[in-house]
Amino acid sequence: MSAYDGMHDDERNEERRDGRNGRDEERTFAALPPARGAAFARTWWGRAWLKALEDTALDGEQLKKGRRHARAGAVGAVSVRPGRITAVVKDRDGTAYRSDVLLQELSEAEWDRLLDLAVESAGHIAALLDHEMPPHLVEDAAAAGLELLPGIGDLEPECGCEAWDHCPHTAALCYEVARLLDADPFVLLLMRGRGERALLAALQERSAAGERAARERAAGEGSVGKGSVVEGVSAEEAFAARDILPPLPLPPTLPPAPGEPPSLDTETAPEPGLDPAALRFLAADAAARAHRMLAEALAPGHAPAETPLRADQDAVRLAAGAPPPWIAERLAAGSGRRRAELDLATRAWRFGGAAALSVLEEEWKPGREATARAGAVLAEAWEEAERPVLRPAGAGRWTVVGADAQLRVGADGRWWPYRKERGAWVPAGPADPDPAAALAGLSEGEGVDEAGVRAGDEAGVVRAGTVTGAGP
């Protein structure tokens, strides 16, 4: 059969349950919109899925065609069930093919071992509930002989086009599934044999059994020796005291504005080396920060506490608030920077705080894995015809050939745009997980792609995602 001849509606749209094991047997995801100008996978587990595909496929040209199919929205609704994913993929001429990719399920014994590993750490369960794949769980499982993420040769293709290896249709399906995995790692666990409901129910049952066993052990130990005491309060006792316990205090109210620093204008002369004006500036800054932190703490779903800054970073933060020139000069001297260097650092800070400052001043040296990951992200970020020519310009840095533009990747995997001004590279915008979006954020970036492509063709430089040699 050369073309897809249709699936029954109940096969395509129902979410069925397996009565034998009470597990989710199938989930169907509506067709995703085209993925133009964006990476298919942003999470580490999504990228691991794509690496398994790219390591398995024998023909790289078929993968490129599959990426184009996926970006064009040629993949229909995706059905996910234990051991198999299925979708209808259309060629450019409209011919539709049923495409399947098979992945080995875990056995019942393997699932038992995996569940035991998961309940050993509350962090594993919390990450899964937050729809994240905990890396330590994957590492612990691998150490126990359980491979959650697929490896080379694990993604077995079947397609109506009768190709014997990965074809553009099965490749497009895999690229589309990477987007699903980014949003929900339970998709991978369902392919391995357990759906979200069944898995969470099993984890809850094992956690409760472990807590009961711990209480029984504690009660037994407490009754062995005289004078031994079981720590904590029983639930019955706590519930009985609910009406006599005082209520929790009300949260503090947010003042309408930060407090005013106390006056330092006294008859007593300041200690040698103490500048009252500088002290007032620091006190006003502390009051403003305290007011902002209280506002964030009182807001629903507030952000976690800030990471403490080093003295040189805090100097840049203070300078970014546009203090009087004489204070900026003192901040530059105190942080070991020239005034021009401080101005450049404050420019970076306004784009992204300490992370942006680190990208500017600290040349991060990614390892082999991080470098390969960055190269893969660059290769996926643009359509072939729209991709600029990038030349490596040091660790984690790529310059656009033929344009005064540069991309730098931080240790967190985000991409920062830079522009050359008066012979120096300067921060030119906020970070973005997508290098294409970061480069597009340059305020004067019009024509970057076209100029880069033209200059690269003239110089014989290959396109982004390949090594072209070091350069400034």
N, C-alpha and C positions, 0 to 999 in steps of 0.2 A: 504494500500500500504506500503510495508516494505522497498522499496528502491526507490531512486529518479529516475523518468522515463524521465527526460529531461525537459528543458525549451526552448521556442521558442527563436531564435536568437534576435528578436526585443525586447523581454522581458529582455534579458540579457545584451545587448550591447548599446541600444539607451538611450540617455538622453532626456526625453520627457518634455514638458511644459503643464501645466494645463491652458487652455484658459480662464477658468472662472475667475481665480484670478491672472493670469500672474505670477504664482509662479513656481519655479523649482520643477518638480514633481518627478524626479528620477535622481540619479547619480550612476554610476557604477565604482567601483575601482578594478583595476587588482589585482590578487592574490599577497599577500605580501610574501617576502622570509621568510624562517624559522627564528624564533626568539630564536635561541639557546644562552643560557647564558646571556640573557638580560631581564629586566623587561618589562612587557607588557605596562605599563602606567607610564609615568614620570611626567605628569602635574597633577595638583590637580583635574581638572575636569575628566581626564581619570581615576584617582584612584577612584573618586566618582562613576563613571560608574561601575567599577569592584566591588565596595562595594555593590552596589545595586544588582548585580548578586549574590554575595556570601551570602548576607543576604536573598535573595529570594529562592535560591536552597535549597532543603531539604536534599540532599544526597551529602556530601562533596566528596565522592569517584568519583561521576560523574564529579565534577568540576576538580579533578586531571586528569582524563582521557581527559577532554576537553582541559586542558592546554597542555598536551602531544600532542594532535592532532594539536593544534595551533602551538606549537613549531616545529613540524615536517613538517609544511607547508601543512597540509591536507585541509585547507579552500581555496576554489576557489574564483573567483571574487565575490565581495560583492556589492549587489544592495541596495541602500538606498533611501527610499521614505517616504513621510509623514505617520507616524504610523507604519512603518515596515522596517526591514532589512532582507535580504535574501541572502543565499549562498548555494553552494553545498559543503558538507563536506564528505570526504572519510574515511572509516575505514581502518585499517591496511591491511585487506584482499582485499581492492580495492572497496568494496561496497560503492556506493555513495547515499547520502540522501539529499533531499532538506530540509533545515532548515530555519525557520523564527523566528524572535523575534519581538513582537509587543510592541509598546509604545504609550500611549494615546496622540493624537494631542491636541494642544491648540485651543480653539474656536476663532472665529473672534473677539469677545469682549475681550477675554484674550490677543490676539495679539495686539489689540489697546492699552490696558493698558501697555503691555510690551514695545511697541514702545514709548509711552509717557515717560516711565521711562528712556529709553535709550537716548532720545534726551535731557534729562535734564542735562546730563553731557557730555562734549566734551571728557572726558577721556574714557567713555564707548564706544563711537564710534571709538576713536583712537585704543583702545584695540582690538575691533572686526576687524578693518581694518588690524591690525597686526596679525590676526588669533590667538588671545588670548581671553579667557573667563574672562571678568572682574568680580572679586568676589563680588564687591559692587553691581553690577547689579543683580547678582544672589540673594544676600541678600535682596536688595530692592524688587525684584520680589516676593521672599518668604514672605516678610512682607505684600505684597499686595495680597497674596493668590495664587501666580503663582509659580509652581514648575517647573523650567527648567530642573534641574538634576533629574534623576530617583531615587526613593527610594525603600524601601522594597516592593516587590510584583508588582512593575511597569513593569518589564521586563517579558512579558508573552511568553512562548515558544510554538512553533508548529514545529513538525518534522515528516518526513516520516517514522522514525523508530517507530512511534506511542507511544512514551513515554509520560506520562501525566505530568511529571515534567521536569525540565531542564535535558537533556541528554548530553552525551559527544559532540554531534554535535552542539546543540544550545549553550552550554558553550564555545566550541571552536570558534563559530561565535562571541560571546560576547567578548572574549579575543582579537580576531582579530580587532573588531571594536574599542576597547580601543586604539589600535595603530593608527587607523585612526583619532580618536578624539584628540589624542595628537597633530597631525599635523594640524588639522583643526576643530575647535569647531563648524563650520557651519554645520558639519555632524549631530550634535545633534539638531541644530535648524531646519534642514530639517526634521529630524524625528518628531519634534514637529509641523511641518506643513509649514514652510517657508524656501525656498532656499536662497542662498547667494545673487543672483541678485535681487530678489524681496524684500528681507529684506533691502539691502543697498539702493535700490531705494525708499522704503518707508521712511527710515530714512532721506535720502536727502530731500525728499518732505516735511517732517515735520520740519526739520531744517530750510529750506527756508521759510516756512510759519511762523515759529516763529520769524525769523529775520525780515520779512516784518511787522509783527505785532509790533515788538519792534520799528522799524523805524517810523511807523505810530503813536505810542504812543509818541515817542520823538518829532515828528513834531507837534503833537497836544499840548503837554505841552509847546513847545517853542513859540507857537502862542498865548497862553493864556495871559501871562504877558509881559508887556513891558520890554525890555532890556534883556529878557532871550535869551540864545544862545545855539544852538544845537552843541554839541562838534563833532569834526572830520571834515574831508574834503570829499565832495561828489566825487563819482567815476568819474563823468564827468569832474570836475575841475582837479582832479589828472591826468586824461588821457590827458587833454588839455595842461598840463604843462610838458609833458614828454620830450619835446625837449629843455627845458630851465633849467631843473634840472641838477646839476653837476653829473658826473658819480661816482659810488662808487670807493673808493680808491682800488688800487691793494693790494692783500694780501702780507704780508712781505715775503721776501726770506729767506730761511733756510741757515744759515752760514754753511760752511763745517765742523766746529767743535765747541765745546763749547768755550766760551771766557776764557781767562786767568785771574785769580784773580789779583788784583793790588798788587804791592809789598808793604810789611809792614816793610821792612828793612829801618828804618829811624834813625836819630840821637836821636830822643826823645824816652825815655824809655816807655814801655807800662804801662798802669795802673795796679796797684796791682791786682792779680788774673786773668789777661788777658794773655792768651797764644797765641802769634802770630802764631805759627805753627798749633795749633788747629783751629784758625780762618781761616787760609789759607785752611785747609782741608774742613771746612764747606762752604767756598766761592766756592771752586772747585766743591763740591757736588751740590751746588745750581745752578751753571752754567750748569753742566751736566744735571740736572733735567729740567731746563728751555729749554735747547736745545732739549731734548727728547719730552717735552710737545708741543713745537712748531712744531716739526716734526709730531706728532700725530694729531695736530689740522689742519695741512695743508693736511694731507692725506685724500682721499675720504672716507666717512663713518667712520670718526674718532670716537674713543671711548669717552664716557663722561669724565668729569673732575674727578680726583682722589678724593676719600673721605679723608678728613683731618685725619692725624694720631695723636694719643696721643704721648706724649714725650717718654714714654717707648717703644712704637711701633717704633717710628722713630729711636730710638737708635739701635734697632735690624736691621732696614733697612740699617742704616749706617754701622753697623758691617758686614752685609752680603756682602758689597763691598770689603772685605778683606783689611781693613786699617792697618797701622803699628801697631805692638803689643801694644805700649804705648797708642795709641788712643783707641784700643779695651778695654784695662784695664779701661780707663776713661769712656767709654760707659757702661761697665758693672757696675761700681760703680755708675754712674749717673742714671742708670735705676733700681737700687736696686737689681741687680743680681750678683751672683758669676760668675767668668769667665767661668766655666764649663756650667753653666746655660745659659749664653749668647751664647756659642758655639752651644748648643742644639737649642736655639731659632733661631739662624741664619740658622741652618740646616732646620728647619721648614719653615722659610721665603723663602728660595730658592725654596721650593716645591710649595708654594702658597701664599706668602705675608701675609697680615694681617689675612686672613681667616685661613691659616694654623697655624699661631701663636696662634690664639684664641683657636683652637682645642687642641693645646699642653698645654697651660697654664691656660685656663679657662674651668673648667668642666661644660659644658652646661647641664642643667637639663630639658630635653624635657617633655612636658606635656603628658597627657594620649593619646590625639589624635596623637601627633607626635610619641610617642612610638609605638602605634598600626600601624601607617603608616610605620615606620622603620621595624617593625617585618614582615609586609606584603611584603615589598621590599626584605628583606632577604629570605623569603620563596619562592619568585618567581625568584631569581637570578640564581639558579643552577637547572640543571636536578637532579632528585632524586638520581641517582647513583653517581653523581659528587659532591653532596653537602657536604661541610665540616661540622664538628660538632662545633657549636659555643656556648660559655658559657657567659652569661652576666657578665661583669666585672666593673659595675658601670653605671652611667647615660650615655646613648648613646655610650656604649663601649661593644664590644664582642670579646672574646679571642678564637682563634682556638685551640681546644683541641688537644694535642699531637704535637703542633708546636709552635715555638716562633714567632707567628704572631697575630696581633690584628687589628680589624676594629673599627674606630670611625666615628660617623656621626655628621656633623656640623649642625648649625641652618638653613643653606640653603638647607639641604637634601643631600649634597654630602658626599661621603664616603672616608675616609683617611686611608691608610695602615700604620701600625706600626710594628716594629720588636723589640724583646728584645735583648739588647746588654749589657753584663756585669750587668745583673740583673735589667736593667731599660728599659722602653719602649721609643723608639726613632722614629721620623718620617722616613718613608721608601719609600715615593713616593708621586706623586701628587694625587689630589682628582679625583674622577670619580662619576657620578650619579649612576653607576652600581656597587654594592659592589663586584660582582664577578670580574669585570675588575680591580677594585682597588686592590683586593687581588692578582690577577694575575700579577700586576705591581711590586710586590716585587722582587728585583733583585736576592734574594736567596730563592724564594718561591717555588722551585721545590719540589714536594712531599707533599705540605701542605694539599691538599685535602685527599690524600691517608692516610697520617699519622693521620689526624684528624678523619677520618672515623674509622680507626682501633682502635685508643685510645678510641673513644666514644663508640664503640661496647663493648670493654672490661670493660669500667667503667659504662655502662648502661646509658649513657647520650643521651638524645634525640637530634634530628637534629635541624638545624637552623630554626628560626621562632617560636620556642617554648621556654617557660621559663624553665630553668634548675637550677635556684638558683644562688645566688651571688657567685662570686669568684674573686680572684686577677687577 
